[in-house]
Amino acid sequence: MFLVSTREMLLQAQAGGYAVPAFNIHNLETLQVVVETAAEMASPVILAGTPGTFSYAGTAYLVSMCQEAARRYSIPIALHLDHHESFNDIRQKVEAGVKSAMIDASHFSFEKNISLVREVVQLCHRWDCSVEAELGRLGGQEDDLVVEAQDARYTDPDAAVAFIEATGIDSLAIAIGTAHGMYKEQPNLDFERLALIRSKTDTPLVLHGASGIPAADVQRCIALGITKVNVATELKIAFSAAIKQYFEQHPTANDPRHYLIPAKEAMKQVVQAKIAVCGSEGKL
């Protein structure tokens, strides 16, 4: 089994009424947790990496590790470029073997967003790489991407249709009230907007900023047409908290083979819960 694009994965989820979870990874351990758990639960899975993750781990390392994971567990795995903004950066990673890319030009004007996304689509489709783009803008912070609350904006349903038709993207990330990072107060999701967007297009829709969203709300989004659910911050919190607790209990510890075990187990519990919420268990 080799790395795959998200195109068929998301279309199957859309037809089956579930969503594919996309988990942000950072290193070998976080990759192991996600893939091993997905294999145990027979769930399709997307491994997402921000530009910061690829810079930290190295593109060749990440691609090779993900390919080995796909081979070892014989499950379809998509390694996905999350919130990439540079055409040349995407080109280099696609040529290195990545089969799924998000071009985030949502900070530009509608016209410039279309222009850049169309260029990326033309490139990626030549390499059998699926493309996700964003219309509207999520607030919050993910790695070096910071969007202040006053700069966040919801996705316009009619603009979404025009955007999809003009670009030829494979999936659309929409803004309906979620944000990157954890929430200081209960988010108020615009389910009516989601339903309206879904009624106007059959292109798979993506929910970013799912960390901290109540399970019932995520499942309602899936019922209304979301086919990909992104999770990042909750994974990092669980992983890091377990390491901190380990050192509190073992202050002289220095062996990562020991203190990373509880970190992986804590993260695994989050991954298991998110797969269950997405309804993707047993879909392979």
MIGU-498315 format. One record per residue: residue in one letter; chain; x, y, z of N, C-alpha, C, O in turn. Coordinates in pm, whole numbers, plus 50000, padded with zeros to 5 digits. Example, Ala and Ser with C-alpha at 12.3 -4.5 7.8 and 13.67 -1.06 7.14 Angstrom:
BEGIN
   type   mol      nu      nv      nw     cau     cav     caw      cu      cv      cw      ou      ov      ow
      A     A   51319   49431   50780   51230   49550   50780   51320   49670   50780   51424   49668   50846
      S     A   51285   49775   50708   51367   49894   50714   51290   50003   50787   51341   50114   50804
% end
This chain:
BEGIN
   type   mol      nu      nv      nw     cau     cav     caw      cu      cv      cw      ou      ov      ow
      M     A   50085   49880   50000   50000   50000   50000   50089   50125   50000   50188   50131   50073
      F     A   50053   50224   49918   50130   50347   49909   50044   50465   49954   49924   50451   49979
      L     A   50107   50581   49962   50032   50701   49998   49930   50731   49890   49957   50713   49771
      V     A   49814   50777   49931   49706   50805   49837   49661   50950   49850   49695   51018   49947
      S     A   49585   50995   49752   49523   51127   49762   49398   51114   49849   49357   51004   49884
      T     A   49340   51227   49882   49218   51224   49964   49092   51223   49877   48981   51218   49930
      R     A   49107   51228   49746   48990   51244   49658   48889   51132   49677   48774   51157   49713
      E     A   48930   51008   49653   48838   50895   49667   48798   50873   49812   48684   50836   49841
      M     A   48891   50896   49902   48865   50880   50044   48748   50965   50090   48660   50919   50163
      L     A   48748   51092   50047   48642   51184   50089   48511   51159   50015   48404   51174   50073
      L     A   48520   51119   49890   48397   51088   49816   48328   50965   49876   48205   50960   49884
      Q     A   48406   50868   49919   48348   50751   49984   48285   50789   50117   48178   50739   50152
      A     A   48350   50878   50191   48294   50924   50318   48163   50998   50295   48066   50982   50369
      Q     A   48162   51080   50191   48041   51156   50159   47925   51062   50125   47812   51084   50169
      A     A   47954   50960   50048   47850   50863   50012   47805   50780   50132   47690   50737   50139
      G     A   47898   50759   50226   47867   50675   50341   47816   50748   50462   47778   50685   50561
      G     A   47813   50881   50456   47759   50958   50567   47849   50968   50689   47801   50984   50801
      Y     A   47980   50958   50667   48075   50975   50777   48182   51075   50734   48177   51127   50623
      A     A   48278   51100   50821   48388   51191   50788   48521   51120   50810   48531   51031   50894
      V     A   48621   51160   50735   48756   51108   50754   48830   51203   50848   48837   51323   50821
      P     A   48887   51152   50957   48962   51239   51047   49100   51271   50990   49167   51184   50934
      A     A   49139   51396   51005   49273   51440   50965   49346   51483   51091   49309   51582   51154
      F     A   49450   51409   51127   49524   51435   51250   49659   51498   51217   49733   51447   51133
      N     A   49690   51607   51283   49821   51669   51263   49928   51590   51336   49915   51558   51454
      I     A   50034   51558   51264   50147   51484   51320   50270   51575   51320   50272   51678   51253
      H     A   50372   51534   51397   50492   51617   51409   50621   51538   51402   50726   51592   51367
      N     A   50614   51410   51437   50736   51329   51444   50698   51182   51434   50583   51148   51408
      L     A   50796   51095   51454   50772   50951   51443   50665   50903   51540   50575   50827   51503
      E     A   50674   50949   51665   50582   50899   51767   50437   50938   51738   50348   50854   51750
      T     A   50414   51061   51700   50276   51103   51672   50223   51033   51547   50104   51001   51540
      L     A   50309   51010   51450   50269   50934   51331   50231   50791   51370   50128   50739   51325
      Q     A   50314   50728   51453   50285   50591   51497   50150   50581   51566   50072   50490   51538
      V     A   50122   50675   51654   49996   50672   51728   49878   50675   51632   49786   50593   51643
      V     A   49879   50769   51540   49766   50787   51449   49746   50665   51360   49635   50613   51348
      V     A   49853   50619   51297   49840   50509   51202   49805   50378   51272   49719   50303   51225
      E     A   49870   50349   51384   49840   50225   51456   49695   50223   51504   49629   50120   51497
      T     A   49648   50337   51553   49509   50343   51601   49411   50330   51485   49310   50259   51496
      A     A   49440   50397   51374   49353   50387   51257   49346   50243   51207   49240   50194   51169
      A     A   49461   50174   51207   49464   50035   51163   49382   49946   51257   49307   49860   51212
      E     A   49396   49968   51387   49321   49890   51485   49170   49909   51469   49092   49815   51487
      M     A   49131   50031   51433   48989   50064   51422   48938   50054   51278   48822   50086   51251
      A     A   49026   50011   51187   48989   49997   51045   48928   50126   50991   48823   50125   50928
      S     A   48998   50236   51017   48950   50368   50974   49043   50428   50870   49165   50421   50885
      P     A   48988   50487   50764   49072   50567   50675   49128   50684   50755   49066   50727   50852
      V     A   49243   50735   50716   49304   50841   50796   49388   50933   50709   49446   50893   50609
      I     A   49392   51059   50751   49474   51160   50686   49575   51211   50786   49540   51249   50898
      L     A   49703   51211   50747   49810   51263   50831   49843   51402   50780   49892   51418   50669
      A     A   49816   51502   50862   49834   51641   50820   49961   51700   50878   49996   51676   50993
      G     A   50029   51777   50796   50150   51845   50842   50151   51989   50794   50135   52016   50675
      T     A   50170   52081   50887   50181   52222   50852   50320   52248   50793   50407   52161   50800
      P     A   50342   52366   50735   50478   52398   50689   50581   52384   50800   50694   52342   50776
      G     A   50542   52421   50924   50633   52408   51037   50671   52264   51065   50786   52235   51099
      T     A   50576   52174   51051   50604   52032   51072   50700   51978   50967   50792   51904   51000
      F     A   50678   52015   50842   50767   51968   50736   50907   52026   50752   51006   51959   50723
      S     A   50916   52149   50799   51047   52209   50823   51118   52139   50938   51239   52116   50934
      Y     A   51041   52105   51041   51097   52041   51160   51144   51899   51130   51256   51861   51163
      A     A   51057   51821   51067   51086   51679   51046   51161   51651   50917   51235   51553   50907
      G     A   51143   51737   50817   51204   51714   50686   51108   51640   50594   51053   51536   50632
      T     A   51089   51692   50475   50993   51632   50382   51026   51487   50349   50937   51401   50352
      A     A   51151   51459   50318   51189   51322   50281   51166   51225   50396   51120   51113   50375
      Y     A   51197   51268   50517   51173   51183   50634   51024   51154   50649   50984   51039   50667
      L     A   50942   51259   50642   50798   51241   50662   50737   51150   50555   50661   51059   50586
      V     A   50772   51176   50431   50718   51093   50322   50759   50948   50341   50677   50857   50326
      S     A   50886   50925   50373   50935   50788   50390   50867   50719   50507   50829   50602   50497
      M     A   50852   50789   50619   50787   50729   50735   50641   50695   50706   50593   50589   50747
      C     A   50573   50784   50637   50432   50759   50605   50417   50645   50505   50324   50565   50516
      Q     A   50508   50636   50410   50504   50525   50314   50527   50392   50385   50462   50293   50354
      E     A   50621   50390   50480   50647   50268   50556   50526   50231   50641   50493   50113   50653
      A     A   50460   50330   50699   50341   50303   50779   50230   50243   50693   50162   50149   50735
      A     A   50211   50298   50574   50109   50246   50483   50141   50102   50442   50051   50018   50432
      R     A   50269   50075   50419   50310   49940   50381   50291   49843   50497   50240   49732   50479
      R     A   50332   49885   50616   50328   49795   50731   50186   49756   50769   50160   49641   50804
      Y     A   50094   49852   50763   49958   49825   50809   49859   49799   50695   49743   49767   50719
      S     A   49907   49814   50571   49823   49786   50453   49691   49861   50458   49585   49805   50430
      I     A   49698   49988   50494   49579   50073   50492   49608   50197   50408   49723   50241   50400
      P     A   49505   50254   50346   49526   50378   50270   49555   50495   50363   49479   50521   50455
      I     A   49664   50563   50338   49705   50678   50418   49729   50796   50325   49797   50783   50223
      A     A   49674   50910   50359   49700   51032   50284   49788   51123   50369   49749   51160   50480
      L     A   49904   51159   50318   49987   51261   50382   49947   51393   50320   49955   51411   50199
      H     A   49904   51486   50404   49836   51607   50358   49913   51732   50398   49956   51746   50513
      L     A   49929   51823   50303   49990   51953   50331   49884   52045   50391   49791   52085   50321
      D     A   49897   52077   50517   49796   52156   50588   49836   52303   50588   49947   52338   50630
      H     A   49748   52390   50543   49769   52535   50544   49903   52577   50483   49981   52650   50544
      H     A   49927   52530   50364   50045   52574   50289   50006   52694   50202   49897   52697   50145
      E     A   50094   52790   50192   50061   52915   50124   50148   52941   50001   50116   53029   49921
      S     A   50256   52867   49985   50351   52892   49876   50338   52789   49765   50343   52669   49790
      F     A   50321   52836   49643   50313   52747   49527   50439   52663   49514   50431   52542   49493
      N     A   50555   52726   49526   50681   52653   49510   50701   52549   49620   50753   52441   49595
      D     A   50659   52584   49741   50669   52490   49853   50582   52368   49826   50626   52254   49847
      I     A   50461   52391   49781   50371   52280   49748   50428   52197   49635   50426   52074   49641
      R     A   50479   52262   49532   50535   52190   49417   50647   52096   49461   50651   51980   49420
      Q     A   50738   52145   49544   50850   52062   49588   50803   51940   49666   50858   51830   49651
      K     A   50702   51958   49750   50654   51847   49834   50571   51748   49754   50574   51628   49780
      V     A   50496   51798   49658   50420   51708   49572   50515   51624   49487   50493   51504   49470
      E     A   50618   51685   49436   50717   51612   49357   50791   51509   49442   50846   51412   49390
      A     A   50792   51531   49575   50858   51438   49668   50768   51321   49707   50813   51228   49774
      G     A   50641   51325   49665   50553   51212   49691   50427   51240   49769   50347   51149   49791
      V     A   50405   51364   49811   50282   51399   49883   50165   51399   49785   50178   51449   49673
      K     A   50051   51342   49826   49938   51325   49736   49815   51407   49774   49709   51391   49714
      S     A   49827   51494   49873   49714   51576   49914   49766   51710   49964   49856   51714   50048
      A     A   49710   51819   49913   49762   51951   49947   49651   52051   49973   49552   52056   49901
      M     A   49668   52130   50078   49580   52243   50101   49656   52371   50068   49759   52400   50129
      I     A   49606   52445   49973   49659   52577   49944   49571   52679   50015   49452   52691   49985
      D     A   49627   52749   50109   49552   52847   50188   49585   52987   50138   49686   53046   50175
      A     A   49497   53038   50053   49509   53175   50004   49391   53258   50052   49355   53358   49989
      S     A   49331   53216   50164   49210   53280   50214   49233   53422   50263   49138   53498   50282
      H     A   49360   53458   50285   49391   53593   50330   49397   53692   50214   49406   53813   50236
      F     A   49391   53642   50091   49391   53729   49975   49248   53766   49934   49151   53716   49992
      S     A   49237   53852   49835   49106   53884   49779   49047   53760   49713   49119   53664   49684
      F     A   48917   53762   49689   48849   53649   49626   48914   53616   49492   48937   53499   49461
      E     A   48943   53718   49414   49000   53697   49281   49141   53639   49288   49176   53548   49212
      K     A   49222   53691   49380   49360   53641   49392   49360   53501   49452   49444   53418   49416
      N     A   49268   53474   49542   49253   53340   49598   49227   53241   49484   49293   53137   49476
      I     A   49133   53273   49398   49100   53186   49285   49222   53166   49196   49251   53053   49155
      S     A   49292   53273   49166   49406   53265   49075   49515   53171   49127   49566   53087   49054
      L     A   49549   53186   49255   49654   53103   49313   49609   52958   49327   49685   52865   49299
      V     A   49485   52939   49370   49433   52803   49387   49427   52731   49253   49464   52613   49244
      R     A   49381   52799   49150   49373   52737   49017   49512   52691   48970   49525   52584   48911
      E     A   49612   52772   48996   49749   52737   48958   49795   52610   49031   49858   52522   48973
      V     A   49762   52602   49161   49800   52484   49239   49724   52361   49191   49782   52252   49184
      V     A   49596   52376   49160   49516   52264   49110   49577   52209   48980   49589   52087   48965
      Q     A   49613   52296   48890   49671   52252   48763   49800   52173   48786   49825   52072   48720
      L     A   49881   52219   48881   50004   52148   48914   49974   52013   48978   50022   51909   48932
      C     A   49895   52016   49084   49873   51895   49165   49802   51785   49089   49836   51667   49104
      H     A   49704   51820   49008   49630   51717   48937   49717   51643   48836   49688   51528   48800
      R     A   49823   51707   48790   49918   51637   48703   49992   51526   48778   50039   51430   48718
      W     A   50002   51543   48910   50072   51445   48995   49974   51357   49071   50013   51289   49166
      D     A   49848   51356   49031   49745   51278   49101   49738   51316   49249   49723   51231   49336
      C     A   49749   51444   49275   49744   51498   49410   49615   51579   49426   49588   51668   49345
      S     A   49537   51548   49527   49412   51620   49550   49441   51756   49613   49545   51777   49676
      V     A   49347   51850   49594   49367   51987   49642   49249   52033   49725   49133   52020   49686
      E     A   49281   52087   49842   49184   52151   49930   49217   52300   49935   49334   52338   49936
      A     A   49115   52382   49937   49136   52526   49951   49036   52579   50053   48941   52510   50090
      E     A   49059   52701   50098   48973   52760   50202   48908   52887   50150   48972   52970   50086
      L     A   48779   52900   50179   48706   53023   50148   48639   53068   50277   48576   52988   50346
      G     A   48653   53198   50309   48623   53243   50443   48753   53231   50521   48855   53190   50466
      R     A   48751   53267   50648   48877   53259   50723   48852   53226   50869   48771   53291   50935
      L     A   48921   53123   50919   48912   53085   51059   49002   53173   51144   49113   53207   51103
      G     A   48954   53208   51262   49038   53278   51357   49124   53181   51434   49116   53060   51415
      G     A   49209   53234   51523   49292   53151   51608   49432   53133   51554   49474   53203   51462
      Q     A   49505   53037   51613   49645   53016   51577   49674   52869   51554   49634   52783   51632
      E     A   49745   52841   51445   49798   52708   51418   49940   52725   51368   49962   52776   51259
      D     A   50036   52681   51449   50177   52704   51421   50202   52854   51404   50169   52933   51493
      D     A   50259   52893   51290   50289   53034   51268   50173   53111   51206   50181   53232   51187
      L     A   50063   53041   51176   49946   53106   51117   49859   53162   51228   49802   53087   51308
      V     A   49848   53294   51233   49768   53361   51336   49666   53450   51268   49702   53535   51186
      V     A   49538   53432   51301   49431   53514   51246   49353   53572   51363   49289   53499   51439
      E     A   49358   53704   51377   49286   53769   51485   49135   53757   51462   49088   53742   51350
      A     A   49061   53763   51573   48916   53744   51567   48850   53841   51469   48757   53805   51397
      Q     A   48898   53966   51468   48835   54066   51382   48862   54040   51233   48795   54097   51147
      D     A   48961   53954   51203   48992   53924   51064   48926   53795   51016   48932   53762   50897
      A     A   48863   53721   51108   48794   53598   51069   48665   53633   50995   48602   53734   51025
      R     A   48626   53549   50900   48502   53573   50827   48442   53441   50781   48514   53346   50750
      Y     A   48311   53436   50779   48239   53315   50742   48239   53295   50591   48258   53390   50515
      T     A   48217   53173   50549   48210   53140   50407   48074   53179   50351   47970   53143   50406
      D     A   48076   53252   50240   47952   53289   50172   47910   53173   50081   47990   53131   49997
      P     A   47790   53121   50096   47747   53004   50017   47754   53024   49866   47801   52936   49794
      D     A   47707   53138   49818   47710   53161   49673   47853   53178   49623   47887   53131   49514
      A     A   47935   53245   49703   48076   53260   49665   48145   53124   49663   48235   53101   49582
      A     A   48104   53034   49752   48163   52900   49755   48140   52827   49623   48230   52762   49571
      V     A   48020   52838   49570   47988   52773   49443   48075   52829   49331   48132   52753   49253
      A     A   48084   52961   49324   48164   53024   49220   48312   52987   49235   48381   52966   49136
      F     A   48358   52980   49359   48498   52947   49387   48531   52805   49341   48634   52782   49277
      I     A   48445   52712   49373   48466   52572   49335   48467   52558   49183   48553   52490   49127
      E     A   48371   52621   49117   48363   52611   48971   48483   52675   48903   48528   52627   48799
      A     A   48536   52782   48962   48647   52854   48900   48782   52786   48922   48876   52808   48845
      T     A   48792   52705   49026   48923   52648   49061   48937   52499   49031   49047   52453   49001
      G     A   48828   52423   49039   48837   52279   49019   48894   52204   49137   48950   52095   49120
      I     A   48882   52260   49257   48935   52195   49378   48860   52065   49408   48749   52043   49360
      D     A   48923   51980   49488   48864   51852   49526   48788   51860   49658   48700   51779   49683
      S     A   48821   51956   49743   48750   51976   49869   48763   52121   49912   48858   52190   49876
      L     A   48664   52166   49991   48660   52306   50033   48652   52315   50184   48563   52259   50247
      A     A   48747   52387   50242   48744   52416   50385   48658   52540   50406   48683   52645   50347
      I     A   48558   52526   50491   48464   52636   50512   48475   52691   50654   48519   52622   50746
      A     A   48436   52815   50668   48437   52883   50798   48293   52901   50843   48216   52976   50782
      I     A   48256   52832   50952   48119   52841   51003   48117   52869   51154   48016   52846   51221
      G     A   48230   52918   51205   48235   52952   51347   48339   52878   51428   48354   52904   51547
      T     A   48411   52785   51365   48520   52717   51435   48645   52805   51430   48650   52904   51356
      A     A   48745   52768   51510   48871   52843   51513   48984   52748   51544   48962   52641   51603
      H     A   49105   52785   51505   49221   52704   51539   49256   52722   51686   49235   52830   51743
      G     A   49308   52617   51747   49341   52622   51889   49222   52580   51973   49120   52535   51921
      M     A   49237   52594   52106   49128   52561   52197   49041   52684   52221   49087   52797   52207
      Y     A   48916   52661   52256   48819   52769   52270   48813   52818   52415   48816   52739   52509
      K     A   48805   52950   52429   48791   53009   52561   48646   53004   52608   48618   53007   52728
      E     A   48555   52996   52513   48413   52982   52544   48349   52894   52437   48408   52869   52332
      Q     A   48229   52848   52465   48161   52757   52373   48141   52821   52235   48078   52927   52226
      P     A   48194   52760   52128   48175   52817   51993   48031   52804   51948   47961   52709   51985
      N     A   47987   52900   51870   47851   52899   51817   47858   52872   51667   47881   52963   51588
      L     A   47838   52748   51629   47853   52710   51489   47729   52745   51409   47616   52734   51457
      D     A   47751   52788   51286   47642   52828   51197   47601   52707   51113   47644   52691   50999
      F     A   47517   52623   51171   47475   52500   51103   47390   52531   50979   47396   52459   50880
      E     A   47313   52638   50985   47230   52674   50870   47317   52711   50751   47285   52677   50637
      R     A   47426   52780   50777   47519   52816   50668   47579   52690   50607   47589   52677   50485
      L     A   47620   52597   50692   47675   52471   50643   47574   52398   50556   47608   52352   50447
      A     A   47451   52388   50602   47347   52318   50526   47323   52386   50392   47301   52318   50291
      L     A   47328   52518   50389   47306   52591   50265   47420   52568   50167   47397   52548   50047
      I     A   47543   52569   50217   47658   52541   50131   47648   52400   50073   47671   52379   49954
      R     A   47612   52305   50159   47600   52166   50116   47493   52151   50008   47508   52072   49915
      S     A   47385   52227   50020   47275   52218   49923   47314   52273   49786   47250   52242   49686
      K     A   47419   52354   49783   47459   52419   49659   47575   52350   49587   47602   52381   49471
      T     A   47644   52257   49655   47757   52191   49592   47772   52049   49646   47738   52021   49761
      D     A   47823   51960   49561   47851   51824   49607   48000   51801   49629   48043   51688   49648
      T     A   48079   51908   49625   48221   51899   49656   48239   51871   49805   48174   51936   49887
      P     A   48324   51776   49843   48346   51747   49985   48385   51871   50065   48466   51953   50020
      L     A   48326   51884   50183   48348   51999   50269   48433   51960   50390   48422   51849   50442
      V     A   48517   52054   50434   48615   52027   50540   48590   52119   50659   48565   52238   50644
      L     A   48598   52060   50779   48584   52136   50903   48720   52147   50970   48774   52048   51019
      H     A   48774   52268   50973   48897   52294   51046   48862   52339   51188   48749   52379   51216
      G     A   48961   52331   51277   48941   52381   51413   48847   52297   51496   48767   52352   51572
      A     A   48854   52164   51483   48759   52078   51554   48800   52047   51697   48721   51990   51772
      S     A   48922   52083   51736   48964   52058   51874   48876   52137   51971   48861   52258   51958
      G     A   48819   52067   52067   48736   52133   52167   48590   52149   52129   48510   52193   52211
      I     A   48554   52115   52006   48414   52120   51965   48341   51999   52024   48391   51887   52010
      P     A   48227   52017   52090   48154   51903   52145   48125   51797   52038   48097   51830   51923
      A     A   48134   51672   52078   48114   51561   51984   47981   51572   51911   47972   51544   51791
      A     A   47877   51612   51983   47744   51622   51921   47743   51725   51810   47676   51706   51708
      D     A   47817   51835   51828   47822   51939   51725   47901   51891   51603   47863   51918   51489
      V     A   48011   51819   51627   48088   51764   51515   48002   51666   51436   48001   51668   51313
      Q     A   47930   51581   51506   47844   51483   51439   47730   51550   51363   47687   51502   51259
      R     A   47681   51660   51416   47578   51734   51343   47636   51792   51215   47571   51792   51111
      C     A   47760   51842   51223   47826   51894   51103   47842   51783   50999   47821   51807   50880
      I     A   47878   51664   51044   47894   51552   50951   47760   51516   50887   47753   51489   50767
      A     A   47655   51516   50968   47521   51486   50915   47478   51588   50812   47399   51558   50722
      L     A   47529   51711   50825   47494   51819   50732   47588   51827   50613   47570   51912   50525
      G     A   47690   51740   50609   47772   51736   50488   47922   51748   50503   47991   51744   50401
      I     A   47975   51763   50623   48121   51767   50641   48177   51627   50618   48123   51529   50670
      T     A   48286   51617   50540   48345   51486   50511   48490   51473   50557   48549   51366   50543
      K     A   48548   51580   50610   48684   51575   50664   48687   51663   50788   48644   51778   50784
      V     A   48739   51607   50898   48744   51680   51025   48888   51689   51071   48954   51587   51092
      N     A   48938   51811   51087   49077   51834   51126   49091   51845   51277   49016   51916   51343
      V     A   49190   51774   51331   49218   51778   51475   49368   51796   51494   49448   51720   51439
      A     A   49407   51897   51571   49549   51921   51596   49576   51951   51743   49649   51877   51809
      T     A   49518   52058   51795   49554   52108   51927   49528   52006   52038   49611   51991   52127
      E     A   49415   51937   52034   49385   51838   52138   49491   51729   52144   49521   51678   52252
      L     A   49547   51693   52032   49651   51591   52029   49777   51640   52099   49836   51568   52179
      K     A   49816   51763   52069   49937   51819   52130   49921   51835   52281   50015   51809   52357
      I     A   49803   51877   52323   49779   51896   52466   49790   51763   52540   49856   51756   52644
      A     A   49726   51660   52489   49730   51529   52554   49872   51473   52559   49916   51423   52662
      F     A   49943   51483   52448   50080   51432   52438   50171   51504   52537   50247   51441   52610
      S     A   50163   51637   52537   50251   51717   52623   50218   51702   52770   50308   51695   52854
      A     A   50089   51696   52803   50049   51683   52943   50100   51553   53003   50141   51550   53119
      A     A   50098   51446   52925   50146   51317   52976   50296   51320   53002   50344   51260   53098
      I     A   50370   51389   52917   50515   51402   52939   50542   51483   53065   50628   51447   53146
      K     A   50470   51593   53082   50487   51676   53202   50459   51595   53327   50533   51602   53425
      Q     A   50351   51518   53324   50315   51437   53440   50422   51332   53468   50453   51303   53584
      Y     A   50478   51274   53364   50582   51173   53381   50703   51232   53453   50758   51169   53543
      F     A   50743   51352   53414   50860   51413   53476   50832   51461   53619   50922   51467   53702
      E     A   50707   51494   53646   50671   51527   53783   50686   51405   53873   50727   51416   53988
      Q     A   50654   51288   53818   50663   51164   53895   50802   51102   53890   50840   51026   53979
      H     A   50878   51135   53784   51014   51079   53768   51108   51194   53730   51152   51202   53615
      P     A   51141   51281   53825   51218   51402   53794   51358   51378   53739   51415   51467   53677
      T     A   51415   51260   53761   51549   51233   53710   51547   51155   53578   51652   51116   53527
      A     A   51429   51132   53524   51418   51054   53400   51487   51124   53284   51489   51247   53276
      N     A   51545   51045   53194   51612   51104   53077   51603   51017   52952   51671   51045   52853
      D     A   51522   50914   52956   51514   50821   52843   51383   50843   52767   51276   50809   52818
      P     A   51390   50899   52646   51267   50924   52571   51187   50798   52540   51066   50805   52518
      R     A   51254   50682   52539   51181   50557   52516   51088   50525   52632   50996   50444   52618
      H     A   51112   50588   52745   51026   50568   52861   50919   50677   52872   50801   50646   52885
      Y     A   50961   50805   52866   50862   50910   52890   50771   50936   52771   50669   51004   52785
      L     A   50805   50883   52654   50716   50899   52539   50605   50794   52535   50507   50810   52463
      I     A   50621   50687   52611   50517   50583   52613   50385   50637   52666   50283   50620   52600
      P     A   50382   50700   52784   50254   50755   52831   50202   50868   52742   50081   50888   52732
      A     A   50293   50941   52678   50251   51048   52586   50176   50989   52468   50072   51041   52427
      K     A   50228   50881   52414   50162   50815   52301   50028   50756   52342   49931   50762   52266
      E     A   50022   50700   52461   49897   50642   52508   49791   50750   52528   49674   50729   52495
      A     A   49830   50864   52582   49735   50974   52604   49683   51027   52471   49564   51055   52457
      M     A   49772   51040   52374   49731   51087   52242   49642   50985   52174   49547   51021   52104
      K     A   49671   50858   52194   49592   50751   52133   49446   50759   52177   49355   50736   52097
      Q     A   49424   50791   52303   49287   50801   52353   49209   50910   52281   49090   50895   52254
      V     A   49277   51021   52248   49213   51128   52173   49182   51082   52031   49073   51106   51979
      V     A   49279   51015   51968   49259   50966   51832   49143   50867   51826   49060   50874   51735
      Q     A   49137   50777   51922   49026   50681   51926   48891   50752   51935   48796   50717   51866
      A     A   48886   50852   52022   48760   50924   52042   48719   50999   51916   48600   51002   51882
      K     A   48815   51059   51846   48782   51137   51726   48740   51046   51611   48650   51081   51534
      I     A   48803   50930   51598   48761   50835   51495   48617   50792   51521   48537   50781   51428
      A     A   48585   50769   51648   48448   50729   51683   48349   50840   51650   48241   50813   51598
      V     A   48385   50964   51681   48297   51077   51652   48275   51092   51502   48164   51122   51458
      C     A   48380   51073   51424   48370   51088   51279   48291   50975   51214   48246   50988   51100
      G     A   48272   50865   51286   48198   50753   51230   48275   50674   51126   48216   50603   51045
      S     A   48409   50687   51128   48491   50622   51024   48542   50485   51065   48605   50417   50984
      E     A   48516   50444   51188   48561   50311   51232   48495   50202   51147   48374   50204   51123
      G     A   48577   50107   51104   48525   49994   51026   48491   50026   50882   48424   49948   50816
      K     A   48538   50141   50832   48503   50181   50695   48607   50137   50591   48594   50171   50474
      L     A   48708   50063   50633   48805   50013   50536   48761   49878   50481   48830   49820   50398
% end
